[in-house]
């Protein structure tokens, strides 16, 4: 069955960087658009970034444009989210998502704090 496993989260100071990874299994990653979402305490889950099946097209939430970069390695069945210049308002649980299979990862905590 479809499985998405996030890793790479943690605690980082403002201005720091983290790279999240999403390891996919149970389906052929190269055939699917992939997304990263996040949910902060008391807020709705929101789209952070999305990448087309070949990696040639990407979209970003306005709040992360110029700071975050989504990428994928279909040969490694992995999607990445490089997060730079992190701010306290980036603190959230981050989720990997494959829409056509309507499947979510378990989520990983990212905390930006001094």
JOZIRA-V415624 format. One record per pair of residues at least 12 apart in sequence whose C-alpha atoms are under 7 Angstrom apart, sorted by the first residue. I is the first residue (numbers start at 0). J is the second residue. D is the distance in whole Angstrom. If there is no record, write none. Layout:
i:j:d
I:J:D
I:J:D
This chain:
i:j:d
0:25:5
1:24:6
1:25:4
1:26:6
2:23:6
2:24:5
2:25:6
3:21:6
3:22:6
3:23:5
3:24:7
3:95:7
3:103:7
3:104:5
4:21:5
4:22:5
4:23:7
4:104:5
4:105:7
5:19:7
5:20:6
5:21:4
5:22:6
5:95:7
5:104:6
5:106:6
5:107:6
6:19:6
6:20:5
6:21:7
6:107:7
7:19:5
7:20:6
8:107:6
8:108:6
8:109:5
9:108:6
9:109:5
9:110:6
10:109:6
10:110:5
10:111:6
11:110:6
11:111:5
11:112:6
12:111:5
12:112:5
12:113:5
13:84:7
13:85:5
13:86:5
13:87:6
13:111:6
13:112:6
13:113:6
14:84:4
14:85:5
14:86:6
15:83:6
15:84:5
15:85:5
16:82:5
16:83:4
16:84:6
16:85:6
17:81:6
17:82:5
17:83:7
18:79:7
18:80:6
18:81:4
18:82:6
19:79:6
19:80:5
19:81:6
20:77:7
20:78:6
20:79:5
20:80:7
21:77:5
21:78:5
21:79:6
21:95:6
22:76:6
22:77:5
22:78:7
23:76:5
23:77:6
28:73:6
28:76:6
29:52:5
29:53:7
29:73:5
30:52:6
31:52:5
32:50:6
32:51:5
32:52:5
32:97:7
33:49:6
33:50:6
33:51:7
33:96:6
33:97:5
34:48:6
34:49:4
34:50:6
34:95:6
34:96:5
34:97:6
35:47:5
35:48:5
35:49:6
35:93:7
35:94:6
35:95:5
35:96:6
36:93:6
36:94:5
36:95:6
37:91:6
37:92:5
37:93:4
37:94:6
38:91:5
38:92:5
38:93:7
39:90:6
39:91:4
39:92:6
46:60:7
47:59:6
47:60:5
48:60:6
48:69:6
50:69:7
50:70:7
54:70:7
54:71:6
66:82:6
66:83:5
66:84:6
67:80:7
67:81:5
67:82:4
67:83:6
68:80:6
68:81:5
68:82:7
69:81:6
85:111:7
86:111:6
87:111:5
87:112:6
89:111:7
90:109:5
90:110:5
90:111:5
91:108:6
91:109:6
91:110:7
92:106:6
92:107:5
92:108:4
92:109:6
93:106:5
93:107:5
93:108:6
94:106:4
94:107:7
